[in-house]
Structures are given as C-alpha cells and as structure tokens.
C-alpha cells in the first residue's frame, strides 16, 4: 500500500523512494503461523542455495534443530525431509525453521509476530 500522508523511514531513508524488490529483501517477517514447503530442511531455509553447507549446518546446530529432529543416522540434518506444510514437525520446530530462514536472509529489519510463542523457554533463550 502506498502511504497517503507522512513517510516511513528506515535509517533515514524514505522507503517510498526505494525499489519495492530491494525493500522486500531488506525486511523479513517471522509470523506466528509458520509457512513451510515440501522438501529438504535446507530448501526451506535457503531456497536459492546462497549459503554453504557449512553455514547451514552451523546455523541448524546453533538453533538446536540437530537435537530436535529425528533424521537418518549418517545424513546431514539439512537433508531432513519436510512434509507439505511441515506436517511432520511440531509447531515450535516449524517456528525455529522460520527463524533460521530469517537469520540467513540477514535482513535489516525483522518483524516478529509472536514467532516464539510455541518454542520452549530454553530454546527461545
């Protein structure tokens, strides 16, 4: 939506002067209702394969997903298969995946909509 009056600025820059596609790459939202797609965990957090396996693995380790998910011995957790809509994950696990996706995007602005509501206290910390 276009602003009718006033302006919205990020770091002193009026966002109405910024190309929409560029602006969308600088802002990410982590919603309470997680959105996941059928495919690997890696695909769900890095669909354009911009990050190395090492960076993905380190992020998944820091997020605690290597301990939470039940994946086949000898395979990388990044290769864990997610069902359509993340039906094989708990609500908290889905939210952690979405947080990992946001971290990888390195967005300038992150909007949280109760994104940690279903994550246990230890993991949330």
Protein Blocks (a to p, Z undefined) as FASTA:
>chain_A
ZZfbhcddeehiafklpcfklmmmmpccddfbdcddeddfklmmmmnopacfklmmmmmm
mnommmmpccdehiafklpccdehhlmbcfklmmmmmmmmmmmnopabdcdehklmmgcf
klmZZ
